[in-house]
Amino acid sequence: MWHAARSVRRFVPVAAAAAVPGLFVPPDLKPCRCDGWKRSKPGCPTAKHVKVVTPTPSDIDISQSVQLTPVKEVFRKTFELADEDLYPYGLYKGKLSLQVWEKVKNRPDGHYVVVVGINPTPLGEGKSTTTVGLSQALGAHLGQKVLTNIRQPSMGPTFGIKGGAAGGGYAQCVPMEDFNLHMTGDIHAITAAHNLFAAAIDTRYYHENTSTAAGMWKRLCPTDRNGKRHFEPTMYARLEKLGLGHKKHDPELLTEEEIEKFCMLNIDPDTITWRRVTDCNDKYLRKVEIGMSPSEYSKRLNKQLSRESSFAITVSSEIMAILALATDLQDLRSRLGKMICCYSKVGEPLTADDFGITGALTVLMMDALAPNTMQTLEGTPALVHAGPFANIAHGNSSIIADKIGLKLVGKDGYVLTEAGFGSDMGGEKFFNIKSYYSGLKPDCAVIVCSVRALKLHSCEAPPVVAGQALAKEYTSENCELVEKGCANLLAHIRNVRKHGVQAVVAINRFATDTDAEVATIKRIAEANGAHAAVVAEHFAKGGAGAVDLGKAVMSACEAPSQFKLLYDAKKDSIKAKIAKVVTEVYGGSGVVYSEKADDMIARYEKDAAIRSLPVCMSKTQYSLSDNPKRLGAPTGFTINVKDIYVSAGAGFLVVSLGDITFIPGLPIKPAYYKIDLDFSTSPPRVVGLS
């Protein structure tokens, strides 16, 4: 009953929303048709305009004050889908059946647009908001068929300092409560799958050190009532790896030596890298000791089977990266099976397949592979799917959502997809990891910038600190600082153009920005390779504030685009791939490797399968370099590679350029202080989410 109530209470009564008058849209409001709209391009039939008020109310108030169309109707009407193609989770969220691919796979693709940013301030520059605002402009104001594909946020930052990631103001993915909280449970599925694997690793280590090969054999492959042994199908991969695949249908054929090889993984506990995860900011879990109970004591070895470990936030899990890169269920299972969690004492990599757990992980993840259906405030459709971090993983939403989406919108439509942080982070990985595996070619990249961030990148303005008031340099006109900071923007334009893609600069306008400041950005960007630079005011005006941006994107998608990868993942050496990213994307002059990184690279170069993987650079988002304090567009610097490890299931080599925190902490006053239920309405409504 409670779930059903939450699902239907979207249109807050006037008495409960007195603080935000004028927000309500009459149910019979027809979509407006701006100049250039043609009946041959119906756009999004469920699109409608919101009535904006000034000053802009809180995100949660706006979200709850707009009457939404049932999401099943949004997708059914926009893309002519059948009821069986859409699985509802209440009225306003659901899942898109993977069977839709079979129906649409032979259709032509639409235009493919990726939204990236410049190096941001700690406050963020509105990239998600711009993505949603652009969608509303294209679908509700310009009559285009559009689909917005964005990542699902972690609940850690939602209750921490950053807040949610549904966009903001009048450019949101809604309902924002569902978007920022549990959605349809995908992140919980990842948490369960990841931690099941973690439990399997430690449990196997325990049993191998408290039993014998013969004892393990009796339990892994027991005799049935007829005295015969049988291998489970999930054990076949381990047998194939050992060269025993021809004996998989008759365990009795294994010799005593082969039985020991099959049963004893011989785990080296010092090499276990698979840490447990939780979707919560909790710095006290950065270093823990596990296996301290008396039940983890080995009498045979006369020692406690404990070890030091740590937790990570769920979205940093390799399973999250796999979800975003898998193309179907079989590919998902194959990738999960390849995940390396540790090494044997003789240096053999041990995978999920070795533990016989791949099938169980796939079953836990199968429902999560279907993209989540939602909508924007103005009724344009959105697919929310996967949420890997861009400073740890590749930072992009799923391939499967983009591939289906491009077919659904058709050759004249638009799919907008967002890459985490700047063109040097999620953008570079979108081009060289996501597009490498998907085979899709983007037509245009939108680079989101702000006057605030460009002033910071002048290297002459005070720092921007989350939770503290901005210095006067950021709230008063200063075109000189803006012009100097544009060096950072130009580096991102060059990065996009280097990949052969048209670049459109979106100047996300804030209330304190002046006409002269935004004109400075426009002049410099358009003189240095941008197809267009456009002021966007979607936060305050919704899709109407991003119409010019929409037109610029449409124009860019019609211009010639020659997408190309930065490096040849299969042919280039590991160091050559790293060097190309450092010199051609970051603007650095060279790379320095730690002894540990050098040793690992030498090891990986000997393995053709690992050597041929693309590289996923793990670094700070605040600078083009590996030093967050080196702002602007630095040159002549060297990058320090501290470590490198393989995410074999995801299909990339993670190159660590500094100390990256895998689980955030909480500030003195986290966002959870503001989050509560308002019991004055029936049913109660969520308040305080941002």
C-alpha positions in Angstrom: 0.0 0.0 0.0 2.8 2.4 0.9 4.6 1.7 -2.3 1.4 2.4 -4.3 0.8 5.6 -2.4 4.3 6.9 -3.2 3.8 6.0 -6.8 0.7 8.1 -7.3 1.2 11.2 -5.2 2.9 13.5 -7.7 0.5 16.5 -8.0 0.8 18.2 -4.6 -2.4 20.0 -3.5 -2.3 23.8 -3.7 -2.5 24.1 0.1 0.5 21.9 0.5 2.5 23.9 -2.1 1.7 27.5 -1.2 5.3 28.3 -1.2 5.6 27.6 -5.0 2.5 29.1 -6.6 2.1 29.1 -10.3 3.9 25.8 -10.9 0.9 23.8 -12.0 0.4 22.9 -15.6 -3.2 22.3 -16.7 -3.7 18.6 -17.7 -5.1 19.7 -21.1 -2.2 22.0 -22.0 -1.1 21.1 -25.5 2.6 21.0 -26.5 3.7 24.3 -27.9 5.2 24.4 -31.4 8.0 26.9 -31.9 9.3 28.2 -35.1 10.5 25.4 -37.4 8.3 22.7 -35.9 6.9 20.4 -38.6 4.0 18.0 -38.3 6.2 15.4 -40.0 8.4 15.4 -36.9 5.9 14.9 -34.0 8.6 15.0 -31.4 7.4 13.8 -28.0 3.6 13.5 -27.9 3.6 13.6 -24.1 5.8 16.7 -23.9 4.4 19.8 -22.2 5.7 23.1 -20.9 6.0 23.9 -17.2 5.0 27.3 -16.0 8.0 28.8 -14.3 8.1 31.2 -11.4 10.8 33.6 -10.0 12.8 33.1 -7.8 13.3 29.5 -8.7 11.8 27.2 -5.9 13.7 24.2 -4.5 14.3 21.2 -6.8 12.0 19.0 -4.7 9.2 21.5 -4.7 9.4 21.9 -8.4 9.5 18.1 -9.0 6.5 17.4 -6.8 4.4 20.3 -8.2 4.3 19.2 -11.8 1.7 16.7 -12.8 3.5 13.9 -14.6 2.3 11.6 -17.3 2.5 7.9 -16.4 5.9 6.8 -17.7 4.5 3.8 -19.6 2.4 6.2 -21.6 5.4 8.5 -22.3 7.3 5.6 -23.9 4.4 3.9 -25.5 3.2 7.1 -27.3 6.6 8.4 -28.2 8.1 5.2 -29.5 5.0 3.2 -30.4 5.9 0.4 -27.9 3.5 -2.3 -26.8 2.5 -3.0 -23.2 4.7 -6.0 -23.0 7.8 -3.8 -23.8 7.4 -1.9 -20.6 7.5 -3.1 -17.0 6.0 -0.6 -14.6 7.4 0.0 -11.0 4.4 2.1 -10.0 3.2 4.9 -12.3 6.3 7.0 -12.9 9.2 4.6 -13.2 9.7 1.3 -14.8 12.0 -0.8 -17.0 12.3 -1.2 -20.7 12.3 -4.9 -21.9 15.5 -6.0 -23.6 13.2 -7.8 -26.1 12.7 -4.3 -27.7 16.1 -4.7 -29.3 14.9 -7.5 -31.5 12.1 -5.4 -32.7 14.1 -2.3 -33.6 17.7 -3.6 -34.3 17.3 -3.1 -38.1 16.1 0.5 -37.9 18.5 3.4 -38.7 20.2 5.1 -35.8 19.4 8.6 -34.7 21.9 11.4 -33.9 24.2 10.6 -31.0 25.1 13.5 -28.7 27.4 13.2 -25.6 27.4 15.9 -22.9 30.7 16.6 -21.1 32.1 19.4 -19.1 35.2 21.4 -18.4 37.2 20.7 -15.2 34.6 21.7 -12.6 34.6 23.5 -9.3 33.7 21.4 -6.2 30.1 22.7 -6.7 29.6 21.2 -10.1 28.7 23.3 -13.2 25.3 21.8 -14.1 26.2 19.1 -16.6 23.2 16.8 -15.7 20.9 19.9 -15.6 22.1 20.9 -19.0 21.6 17.4 -20.4 18.0 17.4 -19.2 17.3 21.0 -20.2 18.6 20.2 -23.7 16.2 17.2 -23.9 13.3 19.4 -22.9 14.2 22.0 -25.5 14.5 19.4 -28.3 11.4 17.4 -27.4 9.0 20.0 -25.9 10.0 23.1 -27.8 11.6 22.1 -31.1 9.4 19.2 -32.0 12.2 16.6 -32.1 12.1 13.0 -31.1 14.6 12.8 -28.2 15.7 10.3 -25.6 17.9 11.3 -22.6 20.2 8.6 -21.2 21.8 9.4 -17.9 23.5 7.6 -15.0 21.8 6.6 -11.8 23.3 8.4 -8.8 24.7 6.8 -5.7 22.8 7.4 -2.5 26.1 8.1 -0.8 26.5 11.7 -2.2 22.7 12.2 -2.0 22.9 12.0 1.8 26.4 13.5 1.9 27.5 16.8 0.6 27.0 16.7 -3.2 23.3 15.9 -3.2 21.4 14.1 -5.9 22.0 14.1 -9.7 18.6 14.5 -11.3 19.4 17.9 -12.7 18.0 20.9 -11.0 15.5 23.8 -11.1 13.2 23.4 -14.1 15.5 20.9 -15.8 15.1 17.7 -13.9 14.6 14.0 -14.4 11.6 13.1 -12.3 10.3 11.9 -9.9 13.5 13.1 -8.2 12.8 11.1 -5.1 12.8 7.9 -7.0 15.7 9.0 -9.2 18.0 9.8 -6.3 17.0 7.0 -4.0 16.2 3.4 -4.7 15.0 3.7 -8.3 14.2 0.0 -9.3 16.9 -1.5 -7.2 19.8 -1.8 -9.7 22.4 -0.5 -7.2 21.1 -2.9 -4.5 21.4 -5.7 -7.0 25.1 -4.7 -7.6 25.7 -4.5 -3.9 24.3 -8.0 -3.4 26.2 -9.5 -6.3 29.5 -7.9 -5.4 29.3 -8.9 -1.7 28.2 -12.4 -2.6 31.5 -12.7 -4.5 33.4 -11.2 -1.6 31.9 -13.8 0.7 32.7 -16.6 -1.7 36.4 -15.6 -1.8 36.9 -15.5 1.9 34.8 -18.6 2.5 36.8 -20.5 -0.1 40.1 -19.3 1.5 38.8 -20.5 4.9 37.7 -24.0 3.6 40.9 -24.6 1.7 42.9 -23.8 4.9 40.8 -25.9 7.2 40.2 -28.9 4.9 42.2 -31.1 2.4 41.9 -31.6 -1.3 40.1 -34.9 -0.7 37.7 -33.2 1.7 37.0 -30.4 -0.7 36.4 -32.9 -3.5 33.8 -34.8 -1.5 31.9 -31.6 -0.9 32.3 -29.9 -4.3 31.5 -33.0 -6.2 29.6 -35.4 -3.9 28.3 -38.7 -5.0 24.6 -39.1 -5.7 22.3 -41.9 -4.5 23.7 -44.1 -7.3 27.3 -43.4 -6.2 28.1 -41.2 -9.2 29.7 -37.8 -9.2 28.6 -34.8 -11.3 30.2 -31.4 -12.0 27.9 -28.4 -11.8 27.7 -26.6 -15.1 29.2 -23.5 -13.4 32.3 -25.6 -12.8 33.0 -26.2 -16.5 34.9 -22.9 -16.9 37.4 -23.9 -14.2 37.8 -27.3 -15.9 38.4 -25.7 -19.3 41.0 -23.4 -17.8 42.8 -26.4 -16.4 42.7 -28.2 -19.7 40.2 -30.7 -18.3 37.2 -29.7 -20.4 37.1 -33.1 -22.0 36.4 -34.7 -18.6 33.6 -32.4 -17.5 30.9 -35.0 -18.0 32.7 -37.6 -15.9 34.5 -36.5 -12.7 35.8 -40.0 -12.2 38.2 -39.5 -15.1 40.2 -36.9 -13.1 43.5 -38.1 -11.6 44.4 -37.4 -8.0 46.7 -34.5 -9.2 43.9 -33.1 -11.4 41.5 -33.3 -8.5 43.8 -31.2 -6.3 44.3 -28.6 -9.0 40.5 -28.3 -9.5 39.7 -28.1 -5.8 42.5 -26.0 -4.4 42.6 -22.5 -5.8 45.6 -21.9 -3.4 44.6 -18.2 -2.8 47.2 -15.8 -1.8 45.4 -13.6 0.7 47.7 -10.7 0.2 46.6 -10.4 -3.4 42.8 -10.2 -2.7 41.6 -6.9 -4.2 37.9 -7.6 -4.1 36.7 -5.4 -1.2 33.1 -5.3 0.0 30.8 -2.4 -1.0 28.0 -0.3 0.4 26.0 2.5 -1.2 26.8 4.9 1.6 29.4 7.5 2.5 31.3 6.1 5.4 35.0 6.8 5.8 35.3 4.5 8.8 35.2 1.6 6.4 38.3 2.6 4.5 40.3 0.2 6.6 38.9 -2.8 8.4 40.0 -6.1 9.7 37.9 -9.2 8.8 38.0 -12.8 9.9 38.4 -12.0 13.6 35.7 -14.4 14.9 36.7 -17.7 16.6 34.8 -19.4 13.7 37.6 -18.2 11.4 40.4 -20.0 13.2 42.2 -22.8 11.4 43.2 -25.6 13.7 45.1 -27.2 10.9 47.3 -24.2 10.5 47.0 -23.1 14.1 46.3 -19.5 13.1 43.4 -16.9 12.8 42.4 -16.6 9.1 42.0 -12.8 9.4 43.2 -10.1 7.0 43.1 -6.3 6.6 40.6 -5.1 4.0 38.4 -2.1 3.2 35.1 -1.2 1.8 34.3 0.8 -1.4 31.1 2.6 -2.5 28.9 0.4 -4.6 29.2 2.5 -7.8 32.9 1.9 -7.8 32.3 -1.8 -8.2 33.6 -3.5 -11.3 30.1 -5.0 -11.6 28.7 -1.5 -12.1 31.2 -0.9 -14.9 30.2 -4.2 -16.5 26.6 -3.3 -16.3 27.3 -0.1 -18.2 29.4 -1.9 -20.9 27.5 -5.2 -21.4 25.5 -5.5 -24.6 23.2 -8.4 -23.7 22.7 -11.1 -21.0 25.3 -13.4 -22.5 27.9 -10.7 -22.7 27.0 -9.7 -19.1 27.6 -13.3 -18.0 30.9 -13.6 -19.9 32.2 -10.3 -18.4 31.2 -11.3 -14.9 33.1 -14.6 -15.3 36.3 -12.8 -16.2 36.5 -10.6 -13.1 39.8 -11.1 -11.4 39.6 -10.9 -7.6 43.0 -12.3 -6.5 45.9 -14.4 -7.4 47.1 -17.9 -6.4 50.3 -18.4 -4.6 52.0 -19.2 -7.9 50.7 -16.0 -9.5 47.7 -17.4 -11.4 44.8 -14.9 -11.7 41.7 -16.2 -10.1 38.3 -15.2 -11.6 34.6 -15.5 -10.8 34.6 -18.5 -13.1 37.2 -20.2 -10.9 34.9 -19.8 -7.9 31.9 -21.2 -9.8 29.9 -18.1 -9.0 29.4 -16.6 -12.4 25.9 -18.0 -12.9 24.7 -16.8 -9.5 26.0 -13.3 -10.1 24.3 -13.2 -13.5 21.0 -14.2 -11.9 21.3 -11.4 -9.4 22.1 -8.9 -12.1 19.7 -10.0 -14.9 16.9 -7.6 -14.0 19.3 -4.7 -13.6 20.4 -5.1 -17.3 17.1 -3.6 -18.4 17.3 0.2 -18.5 15.0 2.2 -16.2 12.3 4.3 -17.8 11.7 7.8 -16.4 10.9 11.3 -17.8 11.9 14.9 -17.6 9.8 17.7 -16.1 8.5 18.5 -19.5 7.5 15.0 -20.4 10.3 13.9 -22.7 11.4 10.3 -22.1 14.6 9.3 -20.3 16.5 6.1 -19.7 18.4 6.0 -16.4 20.9 3.2 -16.3 24.2 2.4 -14.6 26.3 4.8 -12.6 30.0 4.2 -12.7 32.2 7.0 -11.3 34.3 8.8 -13.8 37.4 9.3 -11.6 37.6 5.5 -10.8 35.8 3.8 -13.7 34.7 5.0 -17.1 31.9 7.2 -15.9 29.2 6.7 -18.5 25.7 5.3 -18.6 25.0 2.0 -20.4 25.8 0.9 -23.9 22.5 -1.0 -24.0 20.4 2.1 -23.3 22.2 4.0 -26.0 22.0 1.3 -28.6 18.2 0.7 -28.1 17.6 4.5 -27.8 19.3 5.3 -31.1 16.9 2.8 -32.8 13.9 4.1 -31.0 14.3 7.8 -32.0 15.0 6.9 -35.6 17.3 8.6 -38.1 16.0 12.1 -37.5 15.9 11.8 -33.7 18.4 12.5 -30.9 19.9 10.4 -28.1 21.6 12.5 -25.4 24.0 10.7 -23.2 26.1 12.1 -20.4 29.8 11.5 -19.5 31.1 12.1 -16.0 33.1 15.3 -15.3 35.2 16.8 -18.2 36.3 15.8 -21.6 39.5 14.6 -20.0 37.7 12.2 -17.7 34.3 10.7 -18.7 34.6 12.3 -22.1 37.9 10.6 -23.0 36.5 7.3 -21.7 33.3 7.7 -23.6 35.3 8.0 -26.8 38.0 5.4 -26.1 36.2 2.8 -24.0 32.5 3.1 -24.3 32.5 3.9 -28.1 35.3 1.4 -28.6 33.1 -1.4 -27.3 29.7 -0.2 -28.6 30.9 0.7 -32.1 28.7 3.8 -32.0 29.9 7.0 -33.4 28.9 10.3 -31.7 27.9 13.2 -34.0 28.3 16.0 -31.5 29.7 16.7 -28.0 28.2 19.5 -25.8 30.8 21.0 -23.5 29.2 22.6 -20.4 31.0 25.5 -18.8 30.2 28.2 -16.3 31.5 31.7 -15.7 32.3 30.6 -12.1 34.5 27.7 -13.2 36.3 29.7 -15.8 37.1 32.4 -13.3 38.6 29.7 -11.0 40.7 28.5 -14.0 42.1 31.9 -14.4 44.4 30.9 -11.5 43.9 34.4 -10.1 40.6 33.9 -8.2 40.2 32.5 -4.7 39.3 28.8 -4.3 35.7 27.6 -4.5 34.9 25.7 -1.3 31.8 23.6 -0.9 29.6 24.9 1.9 31.3 28.3 2.0 30.1 31.6 0.4 31.7 32.5 -2.9 34.3 35.3 -3.0 33.3 38.6 -4.6 35.3 37.7 -7.7 32.6 35.2 -8.6 29.6 37.4 -8.0 30.8 40.6 -9.7 31.7 41.2 -13.3 35.3 40.4 -14.3 35.8 39.7 -17.9 39.5 39.5 -17.5 39.3 36.5 -15.2 36.8 34.8 -17.6 39.1 35.4 -20.6 42.1 33.9 -18.8 40.1 31.0 -17.6 38.9 30.2 -21.1 42.3 28.4 -21.6 40.7 25.5 -19.8 37.6 25.5 -22.0 39.8 25.6 -25.2 41.6 22.5 -24.0 38.3 20.7 -23.8 37.3 21.9 -27.2 40.5 20.6 -28.6 40.0 17.3 -26.9 36.6 16.9 -28.5 37.8 18.0 -32.0 40.8 15.7 -31.7 38.3 12.8 -31.7 36.7 14.2 -34.9 33.5 15.3 -33.2 31.7 18.6 -33.5 31.8 20.7 -30.3 29.0 22.9 -29.0 29.7 24.9 -25.9 26.8 25.3 -23.5 27.3 28.3 -21.2 25.3 27.4 -18.2 24.2 30.8 -17.0 23.9 31.6 -13.3 22.1 34.6 -11.8 25.2 36.6 -11.2 26.7 36.2 -14.7 26.7 39.3 -16.8 26.1 39.7 -20.5 29.7 40.8 -21.0 31.1 37.7 -19.3 29.0 35.3 -21.4 29.8 37.2 -24.5 33.5 36.8 -23.8 33.1 33.0 -23.6 31.1 32.9 -26.8 33.6 35.0 -28.7 36.7 33.0 -27.6 35.0 29.5 -28.0 33.7 30.2 -31.5 37.1 31.6 -32.6 38.8 28.4 -31.4 37.1 25.4 -32.9 33.6 25.3 -31.4 30.7 24.8 -33.8 28.8 27.2 -31.6 28.8 28.6 -28.1 25.4 29.2 -26.7 24.0 30.7 -23.4 21.6 28.3 -21.7 19.2 29.2 -18.9 17.3 25.9 -18.5 17.7 25.9 -14.7 15.4 29.0 -14.4 13.4 28.6 -17.6 13.2 24.9 -18.4 13.4 23.8 -22.0 12.5 27.3 -23.2 15.9 28.4 -21.8 17.8 25.9 -23.9 16.1 26.3 -27.2 19.1 28.1 -28.7 21.3 25.3 -27.4 19.0 22.7 -29.0 19.2 24.5 -32.4 23.0 24.6 -32.1 23.1 20.9 -31.4 20.8 20.1 -34.4 23.0 22.2 -36.6 26.2 20.5 -35.3 24.7 17.0 -36.0 24.2 18.0 -39.6 27.8 19.1 -40.0 30.5 16.6 -41.0 31.8 14.4 -38.2 34.7 12.0 -38.5 34.8 10.2 -35.2 38.1 8.5 -34.4 39.7 6.8 -31.5 42.8 8.3 -29.8 44.8 5.1 -29.9 44.7 1.6 -31.3 43.9 -0.5 -28.2 44.9 -3.8 -29.8 48.2 -2.7 -31.4 49.6 0.0 -29.1 51.6 -0.9 -26.1 50.2 -0.1 -22.6 52.7 2.7 -22.1 52.0 4.1 -25.6 48.2 4.3 -24.8 48.9 6.0 -21.5 51.3 8.5 -23.2 48.8 9.4 -25.9 46.1 10.3 -23.3 48.6 12.3 -21.2 50.1 14.3 -24.1 47.1 14.7 -26.4 44.3 15.0 -23.9 45.8 16.4 -20.7 48.5 18.5 -22.4 51.3 16.9 -20.4 54.9 16.3 -21.6 55.5 12.8 -20.2 54.9 10.0 -17.8 56.8 8.8 -14.7 56.1 5.3 -13.5 56.5 3.9 -10.0 58.4 0.7 -9.6 55.1 -1.1 -8.8 53.4 0.2 -11.9 56.4 -0.7 -14.1 56.4 -4.3 -12.8 52.7 -4.7 -13.4 52.9 -3.3 -16.9 55.8 -5.7 -17.7 53.6 -8.5 -16.5 50.5 -7.4 -18.4 52.5 -6.9 -21.6 53.1 -10.7 -21.6 49.4 -11.4 -21.7 48.0 -10.6 -25.1 44.4 -10.4 -23.8 45.3 -7.9 -21.2 47.7 -5.9 -23.3 45.0 -5.2 -25.9 42.6 -3.5 -23.5 41.9 0.2 -23.5 43.2 2.3 -20.5 41.0 3.9 -17.9 42.8 6.7 -16.3 42.0 7.2 -12.6 42.7 10.8 -11.6 41.4 14.0 -10.1 38.5 15.7 -12.0 39.5 19.2 -10.9 42.6 19.5 -13.2 43.8 18.4 -16.6 46.8 17.2 -14.7 47.1 14.7 -11.8 47.3 17.6 -9.3 43.9 19.1 -8.3 45.6 22.5 -7.6 47.1 22.9 -11.1 44.2 24.8 -12.7 43.7 26.4 -16.1 45.4 24.6 -19.0 48.9 23.7 -17.7 51.6 22.4 -20.0 55.0 20.8 -19.7 54.0 18.7 -16.6 54.6 15.0 -16.1 52.0 12.6 -14.9 52.8 10.1 -12.2 51.5 6.6 -12.6 51.4 5.0 -9.1 49.7 1.8 -9.9 47.9 -0.1 -12.6 45.4 -3.0 -12.4 43.2 -4.9 -14.7 39.4 -4.9 -14.7 39.2 -7.9 -16.9 35.4 -8.2 -16.8 34.8 -4.5 -17.6 37.5 -4.7 -20.2 40.0 -2.0 -19.3 43.2 -1.3 -17.5 42.8 1.1 -14.6 45.8 3.5 -14.4 46.0 5.2 -11.0 47.5 8.7 -11.2 47.1 9.5 -7.5 45.4 8.6 -4.3 41.7 8.0 -5.2 39.2 7.5 -2.3 37.0 4.6 -3.0 34.4 5.4 -0.3 33.7 9.1 0.5 33.1 10.4 4.0 30.5 12.7 5.5 31.0 16.5 6.3 30.1 18.1 9.6 26.6 18.8 8.3 25.6 16.2 5.7 22.6 16.6 3.4 20.6 14.2 5.5 19.9 16.9 8.1 17.5 18.5 5.6 15.8 15.3 4.4 12.5 14.2 6.1 8.8 13.5 5.5 6.2 16.2 5.6 3.2 14.5 7.4 0.9 17.5 6.7 0.0 16.0 3.4 -1.6 12.7 2.6 0.3 10.7 1.7 3.4 12.2 3.4 5.8 13.8 0.9 9.6 13.8 0.9 11.2 17.2 1.7 14.8 18.4 1.6 16.2 16.4 -1.2 18.5 18.4 -3.6 
